[in-house]
Amino acid sequence: MNKAMSSSLAARLPDDAHEADSKPAARKIRAGSDEIGLPATLLDGASQAGTQTLLRGLAILEAAAAGVRDLRSFGAVLGTTRSTTHRLVSSLVQARYLRQVQGGYLLGPKLIELGTIALEQMPLTAVARTHLESLAGETLDTIHLGVRDGDDVLYIDKIPGQRGLEMRSRVGHRMPLASTGIGKAMMLDLEPTSWRSLFDASRQALAGVSFRPDHSLDPDTFLRRMTSYAAGGYTFDLEENEISIRCVAAPVRDASGAIVAALSVASTIPYMPLERMDELIPVVQREARAISQELGWRAPQPAARRIRR
């Protein structure tokens, strides 16, 4: 662990109530081969002043993330005096949790460092697995999780269905994005020109594959379907990748809102009539949103309605 990270938020945040001249000595703990000094306020639950300071610091960071920029607004959120608010904010700037810019304060680079480490400690497959298992138990169908790799989808997890069927997909398997439901789900935020380019790449990659005429899409039909999918936040695979196989897919987003993966429910036509596919849309979207939220994504808030006076 990087010893430069052992400096704690609470160690740098003064408390407005009796700012003690003598601070509690840091306690030494071991993490692997490193010895790390943690402030006693983090380890001693009886230290109410330290806890209050820590919570105030976290409240400032959350307020900054929500768009608060100036000391007066921070003070209003915390219910603290200007001098106390200034000391707290200055300490956060010094610790690089905030940065001061013209016009106020923004979240600082330290949070990027910690966020990167948090993502490394929470790999996608581990985060998603519980939700994939929940979806598998609810549907009894085959569940896939995939990420984009160039013009392809790379399958990184799979739970076989419970209907005695087996599909050619497997972990590590790659398929053209535009020919699969899970791949198209990762294309939803792209421009139509990119949809067309990926469609062409898919047709070229599958040039030697034989399709029934009604499932070999023309570009215009593909683009119309993608427009509809993008509006609904889901995609279908209607035997465009494998004869008799259909699937319903939805995108997974990270904290920035970018699509970083997708999941799908797949089965054969007898178990996937169009009526059931429509019913599965909100079910698949629910689990995709749950994974996204664990990755830090938050659903956009609806714009406030203006009331005429």
N, C-alpha and C positions, 0 to 999 in steps of 0.2 A: 504494500500500500504506500502511496506517496505521502511522505511525512509533511510535505507542504500543505496537505489537506487536513492535517490534524488540528489546525486552528479552527475552533468552533464559532458558530454564529453567536452563541450566548457569551462567549469569552470577550467579545468585542462590544457588546451592547450594555451601556450603563443603565441603571434603573433610576427613575426619577425620585423614588422614595428612598431617602437615606442612601445616597451613593457612597458606598463604604470606601474608606481610604484603604482598608486592607481587604483584598479579595481572597476568597478561599483558594487554597493551594490546589493546583491541578493534580488529579489522581492519575497514576500510571497504570495502564492496562496493556496487555500484549495481544496483538493481532498477527498471527503467523510469526514471522521473525522480527517484526517491528514493535517497538515500544511507543505507545501513543499517549500523549498527555491530554486528558479531557477535563474541562472545568468541572469543579465540584457541583456547580449549579445544575449540570445535566444529569448528574448521578445521584444527587441528594433530593429526594422527593419532598423533604421537609422544607426546602428553601423556597418559600412562596415568592419572594422578591425575584429570585432568579428565574422561576417559572414564568412570572408575569412579564419579565423583560423578554424572555425567549418568545412568548406568545405575541407580544407586541411587535417584535422584529418580523415574525412570520406574517402577521397581519399587514405590515407595511409591504412586504413582498407580494402578497396576494392583491393588495390594493393597486400596486404598481402594475401587476399583470392585468388588472381590470381596467387600466387606463388612467389611474390617479397619477398626477405629475408634480404637484406643488406641495410645499410644506403645510399650507393651510388645510388643504384637503386631506393630507395624511393625518393631521391633528384632529380633524373632524371625525375620521374613521376610528381613531384610537381613543378620542376623548382626553387627549393630553394637551398640556400647555405648549406654546410655540418653542420654548427653550428645550423642553424634554423631547419634543418631536425632532427638533434640529439635531440634538445629540444622538438620538437613535438612527436617524437617516445618515448622519455623518459617519457613524460607526459602520453602517452597512456599505457606504461608499468606500471607506477605508478597506473593508474586507472584500470588496469587489462583488458584493451581492447586488449592489446598485451602482449605476454610473450617472454622473451629473452631466447634462448636456444643456445647450441653450434652450430655455423654456421649461426646465424641470429635471426630472429623474426618470431613468429607464432601468429595466432589469439589467444586471451586470454579467460579465463574462464568467464569473464563478459558477453561476447557475447553469451555464452551458456546459462547463466541465462536469458538474455533478449530474446533469441530465444525460450526458453522454455515457457516463459510468453506469447510471441507473439502467439505461437501455442495454448496455453490455451485460448487466447482471440479470436481465429479463428478456431472454431470447424469444423470438416470435413463437416458435413451436411450443415452448413451455407455457407461454401465456395462453396460447390458443387451445391447447390440448383439452382442457376441461370443457370448453365450449363445443369443441368438435365431438367429444364423447356425449355431451348432452343432446346434440343434434342427431347423432347416430342412434341414441336410445329412443328418441321421439319419432324418428322417421323410419327406422330399420333399413335405410338405404346406405349406399356408399358415400362417404364423406371425404372430400379432398381439401387440402390447403396448398396454395401455390403462390409463388412470387414471380415477378417478371425478370427475365434474363435475356436482354436484347429483344429480338422479335418473337421470343418463345415464352411459354409459361413453364416454370420448373416446379414440379410437385415436391413439396417438402414434408408432407404428412398425408397419410391415408388411413381411414378406418373402413375395412370391408363391410359390405352390407350383410344383413342377416336373412336374406331371402334365397340363399344358395346360389347366388350369381357371382361371377368373377369378371372383372374388367381388366383390360390390358394395362391400365395405368398402374404406376408404382412409384414409390419415393425415389427421386432422382430422375424420373422420366421427364422428357421434354416434348412439348407439342407447340405448333404455331399459335400465337396469341389469338388471332382472329378466327380460328377454327374451333375454339372451345369456349364453353360458357364461363369458366373460371378465368380464361385469358381475356375475354371481352370485358369482364367485370373490372379488370385492371386498365382498360382503355376508356372508361367512361368519361374521364376528365379531359381527354385529348380532343384536339380539333378534328373536324371532318376530313381534312387533308391527311392527317395522320391515320385516321381510320382507313381511308382508301389505301394508303401506302402499306399498312399492315395487312389489309385484305389481300393485296397483290402479292405480298411476301408469303402469305399463307397458301394461296393458290399455287404459287411456284413450288413451295416446299412439298405440297401434296399432289403435285402434277401426276405422279404415278399411281395415285389412289383412285379406285373406282367408286363413284357415288351414284346413287339412284338419281335420275334427272330432277326430281322435285326437291332434292336436298343439296344440289350444286348451285349455290346462290350466285346471282348476278350482282355486280357492284351496286346498282341502284337499290335493290332489295336489301342488301346488307346495310347500306347507309341509312335507309328508312328505319330498319329495325334498331340500329345503334342510336338513332335520334330518340326513338321511343324508350329504349333501355336507359339512356342517360337521364331522361325526364323522370323515370320511375326509380332509379337507383338499384337496378337489378339487371341480370341478363339470363337468357335461355340458351341452351344448346339443343337444337331440334334435329338431331342426327347429322349434324354438320361435321362431326369428327369421327364418329363410329356408328355404323348402321345399327338401328334399334335402341341406341342409347340416348337418353335425354337428361338434361340437368338444369337446375336452378342455381344461380350464383349471385354473390353480392360482394362488394369491395370492403377491404379493411383499411382503415386510415390511421396515420400516426398523429402525434401531437400538433404537427403543422397543418394537418388536414389533407396531406398528400396520400394518395392510394399507394400502399406499400405491399399489399397482398390481397388475396381473395379466397373465399371458400365456396364450396358447392355441394349440393346434394344430387346424386346421380343414380339412375336405375333404368331398367328396360321399359319399353312402351307400355306393357300391361300394367305396370305399377306407376307410370308417369303419363296418364292422360292429361290433356291440356287443362282440364278443370282442376286436377290436383296440383299441377305446376303453379297455377294462379294462387291456390291456397297456401303453397309453400313459400311464396315470396316474402310475406311478413315474418315467417318463422326463420328463414335463412338470414334476412336482414337483421332480425333481433340478435342473433348470435354474432353476426359480423360487427354490429354496433358495440356489443359487449366486449369483444376483443379490442376494438378500436379505443374504447374508453380506458381499458387497461393499459393501452399504449400512450395514453395522455390526450386522446382526441375528445373534444367536447362539441356537441351538436350546436350549430349556429342558433343564436337566439333570434326569434322573430323581431322585426323592426317594430318599435313602439308606434302605436297608432296616434296620429295627431287629431285632437278634438277641436273643432271650430268653436270659437267663443262668440 
